[in-house]
Amino acid sequence: MSNSLTDAQRASLKSILQRISQIDKERKALSEDMKELMVEAKSNGLEPKFVKDTYKVMSIGPTQYLVQTGELEEYLNAAGVITYKQDKE
């Protein structure tokens, strides 16, 4: 098995690495933007955690949120973190 790359593979690798580098820079900039928004939210008397949670519900939709919440409650109940009695029918 040869360890040498063809010219085309080298060119492709360089291109991919440049794109990864660019995306990484953009990701870091977006992360800083998000931090600034959370500082703004807090300075306006809002709780950043709840701002993020509200956005999550908006992005997945209320129905999916309720499904996920129900599933989480099942896990929490099974782990003994919370307890609730299911209705007997």
URVENGI-V739814 format. One record per run of one state. SS is the DSSP state (alpha for helix, beta for strand, coil for the rest). FROM is the first residue (numbers start at 1). TO is the last residue. Records with the same first field share a line. If there is no record, write none. Layout:
SS=FROM-TO + FROM-TO
This chain:
coil=1-6 + 44-47 + 61-61 + 79-89
alpha=7-43 + 48-60 + 62-78
